Amino acid sequence: MRVEQYCYFALESATLSAADITRRLGLEPDAVLVRGSMSSERDMPPTHAWRIVQRTGESIDERLTHLVDRLEPVRAELVRFGADPDVLAVIRVVRHFSDGPKGASMGWRVSPAVLGFLVEVGARLDVDEYDLH
């Protein structure tokens, strides 16, 4: 079985743009989404998003650790965002499973340091796994 995976930290808001978030954090994102940019009729996506992405070839455990390490310089501001009811902070793990040569390992875990970060900044952990066979 082949596994393709990545993870990212996002700040999502219907009212704050990614540019607003960048100004407050002083950290450039790896990716952004603009509310309504895919479909203005259905308001897709429904929020603006500011993202830091880990797509390296490591395990999810290691990617999560590197993600938190990259965000450490702005941790205090992320805590302030976490208290804002108009902002959702989330770490997403995305994994695609398909037929083919063996890829990444199937299992993964969240370290105490990453769990502590999630709690401190008020972030959710969202895991999306897709079976593509």
N, C-alpha and C positions, 0 to 999 in steps of 0.2 A: 504494500500500500504506500502510496506517495502522499506526503503531507506538505502543504505550502502554508506558511504562517507568518504573521506579523502582529505587532501591537502598537497602539498609540494612546497618547494622553490627549484629551480634547476638552476645551471649554466651549460650551454651546449656549447660545442666547438668541432669543427672538428680538431683543432690543439692542444689544451691543454688537457692533461689527467686529470682525477679526482685526481690523485696523485699530479700533478702540482698545481691544484687548492687548494688542502688541504695544501700543503707547503706554498702557498702564504697567505691563510687565517689563518692558524694555528688552524683550526677547523675541526674535523673529521666528515665526512658525515654519514648519516644513511644508505644511499644506493648509489651505483655507477653503471653506465653503461659504457661499453667499446665499442668504435666504431668498428663495424664489427664483434662483438662477436656472434651475432645470425646467420649471414650469410655474409661471406666475399665476395661472388659472387655479392650480391646486396648491400653491404655496410650497413647492418642493425645491430644495429641502425646506423644512419648516423653521429651521434656525440657521443663524450664522455659526460657523465653527472655526476654531483656531486649534491646530494640531501639531504635536511633536510625534514623529513616527520612528519606530525601530523596525527596519527590514533586514537587518544583518542575518547571517547564517547560523546564529547561535540558537540555543534552546529558548523556549518562552521564558523560563526562569531567569536566564541571563539577560534577555531582552528587557524584561520588566525592571531588573536592577539597573541596567544602563539608562533606561527611560527616566527612572527616578533620579539617578545621578545627574542627568542633563538638566532636570528641573530644580535641582537643589538650590542654585543661586537665586531663584525667584519663589522659593517656598513660602516666605512670609506673605507675599502678594497673592499667591494661590490660596492661602488660608483666608484672606479677605474676600477673594472671589467665591470661595466655598460658603461663605456666610450670606452671599447675595442670592435672594430667591429667584432672580431673573437669570441666573447662570447655573448651568449644569456642568459639573466637573466629572469626568469619567475616564477610566482606563479601559480600552477595548482590546480584547484578544480575538483575532480572526484566524480561523484555521479551515483549510479546504482539504478534504480527503478524496483521493481518486486512485484508480488503478494505475499501476506503473511501478517503476523501481522504488525500492524503499527510500523514504525521505527522512524527515525528522522523527524523533521519538514520539510516541503517542501520549505519554503522561507528562505532566508539568505541575509545578507547585508555586505558591506565592510565599516569599520569604517574610519573616517578621518585619524587616525594614520596609518592604513594599506595603505590607498591611498597615504599618504605622503611618506611612505617608498617606495612604488612602483615607485613613481615619482623620488625620490632622487636617488635610485640605478638604475634607468633606466630599471625597470623590466616590463614585460607584465603580464597581468592577463589572463589566459586561463582557460575556464570552459568546462569540458567534462561531459555531462549528457547522460546516456544510459538507454533506456526503455527496460527492460528484460522480460516484460510479453509476 
